[in-house]
C-alpha cells in the first residue's frame, strides 16, 4: 500500500512511534530503538515519504485503531534523509525539517551499521466503510499554510488600513472642494465629452487624500508602500521544476521567503522609520506591526475610530465548521 493511501487514513494528532529493527535471521527481527513523534513531525515525515515515493510493506488492517508499516532502509533513503537541506525543503518548514533530519540521523545514520528497516506505528481514523470508500476516491494536494503567516499578517494589516483610508476619504466628501475633486477622479471626462466611470479602489482613495492634502505625502507614501506589500503577499508565488529550489520534485512555493515580499515589506518599514524614527526596544521586535500601528494612529486623527483589543478571540460555529 502506498504512503499516499495511508496518509488519508492516519490520524496524525495523537502522534506516532518510529522504531528501527535489524533482521537477525529469516523471520526473526530485533528491535533496536524507538522514538516518539508529535503530530507536526509525523505530518512532515509522511509528506517527505510521499514525495520520495518510498516503498512500504503494509502491516495491519484498515479497521484497526492503529497501523504499522515498514520502510526498508536503503542507500537512497539514507542519502535523501542524510542532509538537512533536503528535509527542510521537503517539509517546507525549517524547524520540522531539522527535527526530521536529527531524528532519522539518530535512528539510522549515526551508527557503524544501519538497521534493516524502520517501522512507523500510527493511529487510524475510526472511519465507516462508506467514509473509507469516499476517501479512497479523493486526491489531496497538501498546502503548507504555516509558511504563509507573515504574508497573512501583511494582508490583514493592509485590509484594516484600507478601511481607515476609505473612511477618511468618504468623510472628506462632506466638503464641496473635496467632493468636486473626487467627482473628477472617478467620473473623468472622455474625449467624446461624456463622463466615464471608474470604480474606486485602495489606490484611488490614497491618491485623493494625498492630492488634496487631507493626509500628508509622507503618510500616503507609507500607505502606498503597505498596499504594494499587500499585492505581493496576495499574488506572488514561485514554481520550481525538479532539481530547482533544493528539491528533486516539481513544486509551488507560497512563503514569506519570497524576495519580492521581503523587499516590499522592507520598503514599508523604511518609509515608516523615516516618518516615526526607530522603534523603541520596549515595543518588541516586530517592526512591521509597530509601524503599522503608528501609521494607523496617524490616520485615526482624521477619523473617530478607537483602538480595540479583543481578549480571548472567539469564533462562531459557522467559522469553526469551515476552519475547524
N, C-alpha and C positions, 0 to 999 in steps of 0.2 A: 504494500500500500504506500502511496506517495505521501510526502510531507504535506503537500497542499491539501490532500484529502483529510489528513489528520488534523490540520490546523482548524478546519471547520468544526471538528468535534471536541477539541481540547478546551477546557475551561482554564484560562491562564491565571485567574485571580488568586486561587489558593497556592500558586507556585508549583514547584516540581522538584524532583531529585535527579541528579546526574551522577551515574556511577561508572567506574571503569572495571573491566573484567579481563582476565587472561584465561586462555584455554590450556588447561594442564594436559589433557589427553582427550581423545574423541568422546564427546558427550559430557565432559566434566569441565566446569568453569569455576574460577576462583575470583571472588570479589576483592578488589584492590583498595578502592577508596570511594567515598560518596560525598557529594557537595549538594547543598540546598540552594535552589534558585527562587528568587522572588518573582512576582508577576512581570515586572519590567524586563528583567534579564531573560526570563523564559520566552517572552514575546520576541525579544531581539534574536535569541537563538533560533527560534522557529523561522523567523524571516530570513536569516542567513542560510539555514539549511535548505529552505525553499529556493532561494536564489541560486544556491550551488548545485541544486538538483541531486542532493546526496541520496545514495541508495539506502533503504532501510529494510529491516526484516521485522514485520509487524507481529507482536505478541499480544494476546488478549482478545476481548470481544467488544463489539460496539455497545452492547447493553450493560457492560460492567461499569462500575463507577471510576475505574482507573484504566489506564492503558500503558503498556510497556512497549517500547520499540528500540531496536538496537541499531547503532551506527557503526559500521566497520571503520576501524582506524587505519586509513590508507595514507600513502605518501601525499596524495593530492589533498586530503583533508588536513593533514598536519601543515602542509605548505600554505593552505588558504587561511588557516587559523593561526599561523605562525608569525603574522605581522600585524601590529595594532592598526595600521592604516587601513588594512583590508576589512577588519571587523568594524572599525569606526565608519567607514564608507558604506558598508552593507547595512548597518543598523541605523544610519542617518542620525546618530546620537553619540556624541563623543564619550560621555560617561558610560553608557551601556556598552559601546564598542570596546572600551578599555576594560570594563568588568569582564566581558566575554573573553577577551584575549588572555587576561590573567587567569580566569577560571580554567580555560582549556589548556593553558600552559602548565598550570599546577597539576591538572589531572593527567595529561598525556605527553607534555613536551619537556618536562623538567627532569626526567629520569633517564638513566642509561638505556633502558629498554622500554618500549612503548606497549600499552595494553592492546589486546586484540580487538576489543570493541567497547563502545560507550553505550550505556543503557539509560534512556530517559524515561522516567516514570511520572506520568502526569494525570490529572483528573479529567474526566469526561463530563460533558453536559448531560443532564438527565433528559434526553430527548425522546419523544414518542416516535413511533415508526413513521408517522406522517411527517413530522418535523425533519427526521433524517432524510426522507425521500425528497422533500423540498430543498433541503440544504445541499444535497448531492448535486442538484441542478444549478446551483448558484456559483458564480465565479467572482470572487472578491479580489480587488486590487488595493492592497494596503497603502494608505497615505499617512505619513508620519507628521501629524499636525503639531507635535511638540516643538518642531524646529521652526514654527511659524509665529511663535509667541511675541517676538519683538516687532514683527511686521504688523501683527494684530494690534499691538499697542499703538503704533502709529496711525492705523486706520481708525481706531476708537477715538483717539485724541483729536484727529482731524475732523471726524464727524461732529464731535462736541463743539470745536472751534467754528466749524462751518455753520452750525446752528446759531452760535452767538453772532457771527458776522451777518448772517441773514436777518436776524432780529434788529441789529443796529441799522442795516441798510433799509429795511422796511420802515423803521421808526423815522428815518431821515425824510421820508416822503411826506411827512406832515408839513414840511417847509416847501413852499412853492418852487423856490430856486432849485432845490434838490430833486423835486418831483419832475420838473421840466428836464433836468439833466438825465434822469432815469428814463424818461419817455424817449428822448433822443437816442439813448443807448439801446433800448430793447425794441423800439419801433423806428429803425433808421429809414430815411428817405432813399428810395431806389432811383435808378436812372430814369425810370418812367414817371417819376414824381410821386408815385404812391409809396405808402409806408409798408415796410415789411414787418416781420415779427421774429424776434429772437427769444428763445426760451432761456431765461437767466439761469446760470449755474454758479458754483462757488467762485470761479474766476471773475464772472460778471460783477458780483457783489464786491469783491476785493477792489476791482478797478473803479467802481463807483465811489467807494469810500475813500480811496486814495486821491482820485482826481478832484474830488470836492472837498478835500482836506478834512473829512469827517474823522478819519484816523490818520496818524502821521505816516509818512512814506516809509520810515523805518519799521513801524509796526506792520504795515501792509506787506513790506518785503518779507518779514518773518512769517506772516500768514501764508504768503505765496510759496515760500520755501517748504512749509509744512504741507501745503496742497500737493506740491511736486513729490515730496517724500511719500505721501499717501498714494499717489498714482503709481509710483514704482512698487510700493508694497502690495497693491491690489492686482497688478497686472504682470509683473516680471516673473519669469521662470527660465530655467536653463535645461536644455535637453542634451544628455550625454549619450554618445554611442559607446558600445563595448570597448574597453581599453582607455576611455577618457574619464577624467574625474576620479581616478584611483579605483574604478570598479570595472570588472570584466563584463558587466551586463548593461544593456540599454536601460536608461532610467531618466526620470524627470526630477529636478531639484527645485523646490519652492522653499527656500530657507532664508534666515536672516544673515547668512554668509554671502549673499549676493552683493557684488561690488557696487552695483548701481544703487542698491538700497542703502548700503553703508555710506556712500558718497552723498546721497540726497539727505540722509539723516544728519550727517556731519555738517552739511551746508546750513541746515536749520539751526543746529546748535551754535555754530559760529556766528551767524547773524544775531541770534539772541544774546550771545555773550557780548557782542559789540553794543547791544542796547542796554542790557541789565548788569553787565560785568560778570566776573566769575561766580560760580555757585558756592556759597559758604559750605564748608565741610559738614557742618551740623545738619544740613539738609539732605545728606546722603549722597550716593554716587550716581544715581540715575539722573544724569544731566538732562536727558530728553524730557522726562516727566516734570522736573522742576522748572525748566524754561517754558514748557507748555503751560504750567500753572501761572507763571509770571506773565506770560503773554495773555492768558485768559483774564488775569487780573486787570491788565491794561484795557482790554476790550470791555470788561464789565463796568468800567467807569462810564460807558456810554449806554448802559442798559440798567434795568432794575433787577438783574439776576443776582441771586445769592449763591455762595458755595454751599453744597450739600454733601455731607459724608454719610454714606449708607453703612450702618453697622449690622453685621450678620446678614450677608446677602442671601436672599431667599428667591427661589424660582417657583413659578406657578406650576400646577400639574401639567398644563399643556407643554411648557418648556421641558419639564422632566420627561414627558412622554417622548419628545423628539430627541433630546440630547442626553438623557439618562441621568 
